[in-house]
Structure formats: C-alpha cells, structure tokens
Amino acid sequence: MLFAHIADTHLGYRQYNLDEREEDFYAVFDEAVDRIIHAGCDFVVHSGDLFDDPRPHVKALVRVREALERLSDAGIKFYCIAGNHDLLMRRGAVPPQKLYREVEFLTPARPVRRHGDVLIAGLPYFSKIHRRVLVEKLAELGRMAEKRSTCVLLLHQGIRKYFPLEYEVDLADLPRSFHYYAMGHIHSRILDEFGKGVLAYPGSTEVWRVDEIAEYERSGKGFFMVDTEEISPERLEWIRLERVRPFRRVSFESADEVQIVARTLDGRRPVLKVEVRSTQEEFRRIYREVVEQLAAKALYIDVKRLEVGEDAGRKGSGERISVEQLIRESMKDHSSGEQELAVELFRRLAAGDVEAALAAAREFLEREGDAEWTRDSPGGEQLRLEGFR
Ligand SMILES: [Mn+2]
C-alpha cells in the first residue's frame, strides 16, 4: 500500500497580510493533493496544523473542502490529528476538522483506525505540562501495535533529540512497536530510523516563519510518500513541491550591487530578505536603489540594516535594544533619581538579588526623604518595601 505523509499546511495563513501569501498556502496544498492523486496513493496522513487557526475563515474552510472532495472522489482516505494551531484550548471547543465527512479525525477518545492491513493511530498535540498523560496513552497505543503487520503513528510534537530548544517529549517516551512515525509540529525535514522503521517530519509546506528560510534553501518544502512494503529511510520518497513561493536572502554593502541582483530576478516574484551592511548615509542610497530596482520584481521586501562589522547571523532588528534605556525612556516624567532607582531595581531583581534590591530602595528613600516621596510621586502612594517580598 502507498500513503502520503504531509503536515503543517497552515491553511488560511495570510503572511504579511497579503492575498498572494494566503493563496500560496492553498496552492501548495492543491499541488500536494494533485500529486497524491496522480501517484495513486491509498490514503493520506496529515500530522496536524491543517489550518493556521482553530477558527479558520470561510475561504480556508471551503478550499479544504474542495481538496478533500477531490481526494474522496479518487477513493483516497484522509486521516488527521489536531495540531496546536487547530486546537482552541477551551472546554467544549470543536476543531474545524469536525466539519468534514471525508476526514478520519483521530482523537484521544478514538485514536485508532484500520485501513486494510494497516493500523493507523494518532493523538492530538499535547503541551509539555500534559506530557505524563501523553506518555500513558502512547504506551497503550504501543501495546495495541505490537502484533500488527504495519502500524503508523501520527503525532504533533517536538522531540528533544532533534529540537532541544522546542520539545515536549523525549524519543524514549515513544513506543517502539510502530513502523512509521508520522510527525508534525516542527517545520523542518527530519528523517531517522526508529522503532520498527522510520520516524519522519516532512516539515511545513510553505515558509511559515522567517527562520525556516535556511532549511527551505537546503531541502525545499514538500511531503513524503511511503510504500508499506518496505518502510526504511532509503525507500521513502520525498516529494518536493514546486509551487512554493521562492524566498531569497541577499546582502548589500553598496548601491551598485542592487542592480546585479535585480538582473537575476525574473519569473515568480520572491519574498526578499535584504540585509544592508553600511553606514546610515550609504543605507539611504541603497534603500532608494532597492525600492527602484527590486520593488516591482519581488512580492515583498524586508530590509534590515546591520552595522558595519556586525555579525550577519544575529537575530533581531539590527538595533541593539537596551532594557535600561527603555526604562529611562518610559520614565521621562520622573526625576533622574527615580529613573536610576528603577534601573537599579531591574538590574538587581533580574540577577535574582532581592536583598540588594531592597537595600537600594531603602537607601533611595532615606536619601530622597520619605515624606517628600509620598507627596510628590505621581500616584501619591507610599512605596511599601514589604511589597517586594
Ligand atoms: Mn505548525
């Protein structure tokens, strides 16, 4: 049997508030459906975040209905679980997948289906605080899978081994009796041997967040096709989607370089991430050139200036943000003594030193005079040291 494993389609997402970006997400999903039908798959598993929002707008709901009807007309079943984006964390909330008759929606109450010889099990996204419940349910599903010929498990979780900064579970939490671990949640492509076969994340089908660009440049975006005859990393087929919106990163140090890049841009308009490394004065020239040469050739341009000599890999806007500066600015109407006290309290408390913060506050009150403080402070309220404890 042949099945497709797709995840994190985030339908309805409207990046940069652009019609085109919303359409891009539908277009790649439609392409995936075309290729699934063309390949003659028996079924599809979707590992969560079908929609970008638990309350998708009507257009997204309709586009999904059209795609599901095409699959259903071709005799292809659609199994899915809820990702963190599909779930409204509220008692009694109904996920949008419930709208469709064609969808086999795997839930904690009903986590298992049989498709011919294949056992398909799945659970929705569990946050880290509910890990214990998830692990118990996984052990149960693991026992169920033990004696079956082909077992597929759908999960929408980060695993510590691959994503040490963004995980809910350890690899050891997963039962080892499944043949294919159809993972979602993490937007990059991962392929590993695990259990009786393969653990795979296909990643998202479009560039959903800027930090996915490097991975997109390496692997593209797409999904997996799996033949149940032999489930191994080597036999898995990666289907690279062609309608994915191109993203390009370029960096300029002078205005002359802009034209060179402009000549390379024809065809589908990309999203451009432009980094300019220059003085403020040169930046204005480059910025003008970027607008003149590139604006018509790109769908969206994001320009960021870096200081000369600054590390390009650094995150953030390129401007250094100082919390102390922000405190002083937000307290413009206060005396400089009060501003200094606030900065001092921030430094001490950020370091976890409550005693030093108390001492600084006491010293301030003694210096400025208790009576004066209570009269002149904007709220007219007495500063109570005990409040810090
Ligand atoms: Mn996602």
Boltz pocket constraint, residues with backbone or C-beta under 6 A from the ligand:
constraints:
  - pocket:
      binder: B
      contacts: [[A, 8], [A, 48], [A, 49], [A, 83], [A, 85], [A, 185], [A, 186], [A, 187]]
      max_distance: 6.0
